[in-house]
Amino acid sequence: MNLTNGFARATKSDSLSFNASFLIRKRKRKRFTQALEWLKSSGIFTFSSTEHAVQLDLLGKVHGFPAAESYFDNLSEEDKNDKTYGALLHCYVRQCQTDKALAHLRRMEEEEGVSLSSVAFNDIMSLYTKTGEYEKVTEILCHMKEIGVRPDNLSYRICINSYGARSDIEGMERVLNEMENQPYIVMDWNTYAAVANIYVKAGLNNKANIFLKKAEEKMDNKEGLGYNYLVSVHSRLGNKDEVIRLWFLEKSALKRCINRDYINMLEALVRLDALEEAEQLLKEWETSDNCYDIRVLYIVIMGLAAGYLDKGEFERAVKCMKVALSLKKDRKGWKPDRKVIMRIFSLFGENGSLDDAESFFHSLRPVVPVNREMYHVLLKLYIACGKEVERLLNSMRADNIDENEETKVILGLQPNEFMLVSFVVPSRVLIELGFLALFSSSRNVVHSL
């Protein structure tokens, strides 16, 4: 269907308010900038301040704040109100234009006819959070109250998090107490969960558990994001029973758990060292018709394997890799992290497990090119076990891998000389593989939320 024709039919059959809300929901897609421009030029309806604000936001996202500034400057004075002023302010904040954002906020405060709300100040507090100027967040909260703008839940939560970022527990508790005693504020799960997270980081686990309970009591039982957040924080506290309880609550409360939910739960189980439960969850996920992007699943498993390697738990790391390699769903476009693979393979050599090393080697073939370093590990194991190497050398040649000086050194060794030989991949090879950054990407998968 032609995009503009579709919009034309919509405008004829639906109310203007529907079109505005529809466009707001779709603003994240760049094509709606063109749709809005077409709507304006077509004359089907005149833009209200809401549509102008949406257009400003879209222009800022697609073309940057200068385009949004130009659009704002060309608006009539009537259309320059709290909505359009706020949209331009948000463009400045999104691109961390602190000076412009502050100047614009001052202009909003001075401009007659612009109704100030907590939204604009929340934007500035979010900007200071982005730039790491946490002490200024409190200043903005105080300024709001001084000029008669009531902070909302988000205002207080941003300020609470700013104290948490500075490890100022006393300051955080002071703001929380003020928030809880405001008659117009209805406490929400997000704030209590944020407080719990701050207590976890401060090592105050008992207080964290108290506020996790408060968060759960405030949560709508249909709130998938809420369950995921609580699962994540409980896992960092080592509360395995709570993690599993919340997971079953989530599955019963929601019509259907989606990929995001499975990934979050898997990460929680990884943190808890609950490998057996993690493997069971992977199997459940695979049969749930949720694995539309199986590559995400592989990435999580690689993170799990890397985490176990980092702790020296070789057998668990191998188990994780076997799970990844055994999944039946489409593996197109996925390649395991080569650095993790080489670490595991070199450890097979150190453990002297020829059968396991060969099995792992063959399971890798469909997903990653075999290389000389892998063959060298196998050669060392063959010689150490007194096994004939000619078949392995033929396989190496069939893979178009030539022998080099290191190969010749290995072939010249005797079984009893392997006490003096390290099975670990040589340091020069590790450097070439970027060994010093071995887990940098994998760790991000299982990092605390």
URWO-V658655 format. One record per residue. NEAR is the number of other ideal C-beta (glycine too) atoms within 12 Angstrom. Layout:
near
NEAR
NEAR
This chain:
near
9
10
20
21
14
21
31
21
15
25
28
16
13
19
13
21
15
17
33
29
18
25
38
24
13
24
29
15
18
16
19
30
29
21
32
38
25
24
32
27
15
18
11
23
26
20
30
25
28
29
36
35
36
38
42
42
37
34
34
34
24
26
20
19
30
19
24
39
27
18
34
37
16
18
27
14
16
14
29
28
28
28
34
40
39
40
41
44
44
36
37
37
34
26
25
21
28
24
16
28
35
27
18
34
37
20
22
35
25
14
20
13
17
27
19
30
25
33
31
40
41
33
38
44
39
33
35
30
31
25
23
15
22
29
21
27
41
32
20
35
38
20
26
32
21
14
21
14
26
24
35
27
27
30
37
43
36
39
47
45
35
35
33
34
28
24
18
23
24
16
25
38
22
19
35
33
17
23
33
24
13
20
10
14
23
15
28
26
31
31
38
36
39
39
42
41
34
36
33
34
27
24
14
23
21
16
25
33
26
19
37
40
25
26
36
30
18
25
30
17
19
15
24
29
23
32
39
34
34
45
45
39
41
40
36
32
32
19
29
24
17
29
37
24
20
37
38
17
27
34
25
15
21
24
12
17
29
25
26
27
34
39
36
37
43
45
37
41
36
43
34
31
21
26
29
18
25
41
25
20
37
37
21
23
35
27
15
21
14
25
27
17
22
26
24
28
37
38
31
39
46
41
36
47
44
37
33
32
34
22
19
13
21
27
21
29
39
33
26
43
39
25
33
43
30
22
29
15
24
16
23
12
12
25
21
37
36
30
32
42
40
35
39
46
45
35
33
37
39
24
24
23
25
26
17
27
36
28
20
39
36
18
25
31
20
18
27
29
18
30
27
29
38
37
38
42
45
43
41
43
37
32
31
30
21
14
19
13
28
13
16
33
25
14
22
30
16
14
19
13
23
16
22
20
14
23
27
14
18
34
24
16
26
15
18
11
15
22
13
13
26
19
33
24
34
27
13
14
25
21
14
17
24
18
24
12
17
28
28
18
19
33
26
18
31
36
18
19
27
